[in-house]
Amino acid sequence: MIQYIPKWKRIELKNTEDGVIMFIKSTKVKDYEYINLVESYRGENGSTKHRVLYNFGRRDLLCESKS
């Protein structure tokens, strides 16, 4: 699935008509790092918000399953 995602790299999928932007993001929680597919959208008051669409799981386990 995902072998390696550098921390500085963000993969973005954009739809400019709807203003929808999705990207893959790594999130650190305690000792683990999780890989998520995230959607960026505007809230009711116009502020930018993020919503997790899919959680791929822990990064270390994804790298193990690939090898």
Phi, psi and omega per residue, in radians:
M1 nan -1.538 3.128
I2 -1.992 2.056 -3.135
Q3 -1.568 -0.764 -3.089
Y4 -2.693 2.226 3.029
I5 -2.175 1.916 3.096
P6 -1.072 2.556 -3.102
K7 -1.128 -0.484 -3.088
W8 -1.480 -0.168 -3.047
K9 -1.752 2.329 3.101
R10 -2.230 2.184 -3.140
I11 -1.630 2.149 -3.067
E12 -2.050 2.469 3.006
L13 -2.094 2.111 -3.042
K14 -2.057 2.514 2.977
N15 -2.270 1.749 -3.001
T16 -1.249 -0.435 3.132
E17 -1.099 -0.824 -3.112
D18 -1.618 -0.162 -3.083
G19 1.290 0.328 -3.104
V20 -1.507 2.241 3.060
I21 -2.238 2.211 3.068
M22 -2.051 2.547 3.115
F23 -2.662 2.785 3.080
I24 -1.642 2.263 -3.027
K25 -2.312 2.466 3.038
S26 -1.792 2.363 -3.107
T27 -2.170 2.287 -3.139
K28 -1.688 2.206 3.088
V29 -2.267 2.021 -3.064
K30 0.946 -2.053 -3.087
D31 -1.690 0.023 -3.045
Y32 -2.014 2.727 3.087
E33 -2.112 2.272 -3.097
Y34 -1.962 2.530 3.132
I35 -1.866 2.192 -3.081
N36 -2.259 2.603 2.929
L37 -1.662 2.107 -2.993
V38 -2.106 2.462 3.066
E39 -1.897 2.380 3.086
S40 -1.796 2.299 -3.126
Y41 -2.581 2.965 3.119
R42 -1.700 2.317 3.084
G43 -1.366 -3.106 -3.108
E44 -1.054 -0.636 -3.124
N45 -1.561 0.130 3.095
G46 1.587 -0.029 3.137
S47 -1.376 2.629 3.129
T48 -1.361 2.348 3.121
K49 -2.313 2.799 3.093
H50 -2.085 2.505 3.114
R51 -2.316 2.245 3.118
V52 -1.360 2.096 3.129
L53 -1.583 -0.634 -3.124
Y54 -2.634 2.370 3.082
N55 -1.838 1.968 -3.139
F56 -1.294 -0.423 3.113
G57 2.046 -2.951 -3.118
R58 -1.256 2.400 -3.093
R59 -1.072 -0.749 -3.111
D60 -1.107 -0.639 3.126
L61 -1.285 -0.591 3.084
L62 -1.144 -0.709 3.121
C63 -1.191 -0.619 3.106
E64 -1.146 -0.777 -3.081
S65 -1.153 -0.460 3.136
K66 -1.307 -0.568 -3.077
S67 -1.525 nan nan
